[in-house]
Amino acid sequence: MTQREEHRSLYLSYLQYCNKHDLDGMASFYKSAMRVNDVPMDRAAVAPQFPPLFSAFPDWHWEIRNLVVDSDYIAGHFTVTGTHGGTFQGIAATGRRVTISEFTFYHLEDDKFTEVWDLADMDALMRQIGQGEASLDGGLRPSC
């Protein structure tokens, strides 16, 4: 198996944990010290950012539209879907189905994510649940 195939396989495994909302499984792919959107973070601080999202959108799911692997870098373009079934950023559940685009770029070291840059269209999500635009930190979270 080539390095490209190994990294693609590694990422697809990670995405399975993401779509199962398995925080421990997700964290196993993170380097102990990493950067998320250029912010230094300890591995233990990354996965705990997901429960508020998963609680608000219990069926949150990433579907790959495009996945590019080049050396130690992985770029993903996703369609993300979920149903607003819990409170999100202070907004009570609406039951509305949302669909957004997300782009994420990863850097690997020793087969672990050491840097992640993520851009999710949180403004589209907020509009779809009837709330205008997201707060400035609404899109600053790790991605799958």
C-alpha positions as CSV (number, residue, x, y, z in Angstrom):
1,M,0.0,0.0,0.0
2,T,1.4,3.4,-0.9
3,Q,1.6,6.2,1.6
4,R,-1.2,8.0,-0.1
5,E,-3.4,4.9,0.2
6,E,-2.4,4.5,3.9
7,H,-3.3,8.2,4.6
8,R,-6.6,7.9,2.8
9,S,-7.4,4.7,4.7
10,L,-6.4,6.4,8.0
11,Y,-8.7,9.4,7.2
12,L,-11.7,7.2,6.3
13,S,-11.3,5.3,9.6
14,Y,-11.2,8.7,11.4
15,L,-14.4,9.8,9.6
16,Q,-16.2,6.6,10.7
17,Y,-15.5,7.5,14.4
18,C,-16.6,11.1,13.7
19,N,-19.9,9.9,12.2
20,K,-20.5,7.5,15.1
21,H,-19.8,10.5,17.4
22,D,-17.1,8.4,19.2
23,L,-15.0,10.9,21.0
24,D,-12.4,8.5,22.2
25,G,-12.0,7.0,18.8
26,M,-11.6,10.5,17.3
27,A,-9.1,11.5,19.9
28,S,-6.9,8.5,19.0
29,F,-6.1,10.2,15.7
30,Y,-4.8,13.5,17.3
31,K,-1.2,14.2,18.2
32,S,-0.7,15.0,21.9
33,A,0.1,18.6,21.0
34,M,-1.6,20.0,17.9
35,R,-2.9,23.2,16.3
36,V,-6.6,23.8,15.3
37,N,-7.1,26.8,13.1
38,D,-3.6,27.9,14.2
39,V,-4.5,27.7,17.9
40,P,-2.2,25.4,19.9
41,M,-4.3,22.7,21.7
42,D,-3.7,19.6,23.7
43,R,-5.3,16.5,22.3
44,A,-7.5,16.3,25.5
45,A,-9.0,19.7,24.6
46,V,-10.0,18.9,21.0
47,A,-12.6,16.1,21.1
48,P,-14.6,17.7,24.0
49,Q,-15.5,20.5,21.6
50,F,-17.8,18.2,19.7
51,P,-20.5,17.2,22.4
52,P,-22.3,20.5,22.2
53,L,-22.6,20.1,18.4
54,F,-23.6,16.4,18.7
55,S,-26.1,17.2,21.4
56,A,-27.7,19.9,19.3
57,F,-27.6,17.8,16.1
58,P,-27.8,14.2,17.2
59,D,-27.6,12.9,13.6
60,W,-24.7,15.2,12.6
61,H,-23.0,13.5,9.6
62,W,-20.1,14.3,7.3
63,E,-20.2,13.0,3.8
64,I,-17.1,13.3,1.6
65,R,-17.6,15.2,-1.6
66,N,-13.9,15.4,-2.4
67,L,-10.8,14.0,-0.6
68,V,-7.3,14.8,-1.7
69,V,-4.2,13.2,-0.2
70,D,-0.8,14.7,-0.9
71,S,2.2,13.5,1.1
72,D,1.4,14.3,4.7
73,Y,-1.6,16.5,3.9
74,I,-5.2,15.7,3.5
75,A,-7.9,18.1,2.2
76,G,-11.5,17.3,2.5
77,H,-14.7,18.9,1.1
78,F,-17.8,17.7,2.9
79,T,-21.6,18.0,2.8
80,V,-22.6,18.0,6.5
81,T,-26.2,17.3,7.5
82,G,-28.1,17.2,10.8
83,T,-31.4,17.8,12.5
84,H,-31.6,20.6,15.0
85,G,-32.8,18.5,18.0
86,G,-31.2,20.3,20.9
87,T,-30.0,23.7,22.0
88,F,-27.3,25.2,19.8
89,Q,-25.5,28.5,20.7
90,G,-28.5,29.3,23.0
91,I,-31.1,28.5,20.3
92,A,-33.7,25.9,21.3
93,A,-34.3,22.9,19.0
94,T,-36.3,23.7,15.9
95,G,-36.4,20.2,14.4
96,R,-35.2,21.7,11.2
97,R,-32.9,19.7,8.9
98,V,-29.7,21.5,8.0
99,T,-27.1,21.0,5.2
100,I,-23.9,22.9,5.1
101,S,-20.5,22.8,3.3
102,E,-17.3,22.3,5.1
103,F,-13.6,22.3,4.0
104,T,-10.9,20.9,6.2
105,F,-7.2,20.6,5.7
106,Y,-5.1,18.3,7.9
107,H,-1.3,17.9,8.4
108,L,-0.1,14.5,9.6
109,E,3.0,13.6,11.6
110,D,3.6,10.0,12.5
111,D,0.1,9.1,11.2
112,K,-1.6,11.5,13.7
113,F,-3.2,14.9,13.0
114,T,-0.9,17.6,14.1
115,E,-2.5,20.6,12.4
116,V,-6.2,21.0,11.3
117,W,-7.7,24.0,9.5
118,D,-11.4,24.0,9.2
119,L,-14.0,26.2,7.6
120,A,-17.6,25.2,8.1
121,D,-20.5,27.4,6.7
122,M,-22.0,28.1,10.2
123,D,-23.8,31.2,8.8
124,A,-25.7,28.8,6.5
125,L,-26.5,26.6,9.5
126,M,-27.8,29.6,11.5
127,R,-29.9,30.8,8.7
128,Q,-31.4,27.3,8.3
129,I,-32.5,27.2,11.9
130,G,-33.9,30.7,11.5
131,Q,-31.3,32.7,13.4
132,G,-29.4,35.0,11.0
133,E,-25.6,34.6,11.2
134,A,-23.3,32.6,13.5
135,S,-21.1,34.2,16.2
136,L,-17.5,34.9,15.2
137,D,-16.3,31.7,17.0
138,G,-19.1,29.6,15.5
139,G,-16.9,28.1,12.9
140,L,-13.8,27.7,15.0
141,R,-14.0,24.1,16.0
142,P,-12.2,20.9,14.8
143,S,-13.7,19.0,12.0
144,C,-14.0,15.5,10.9
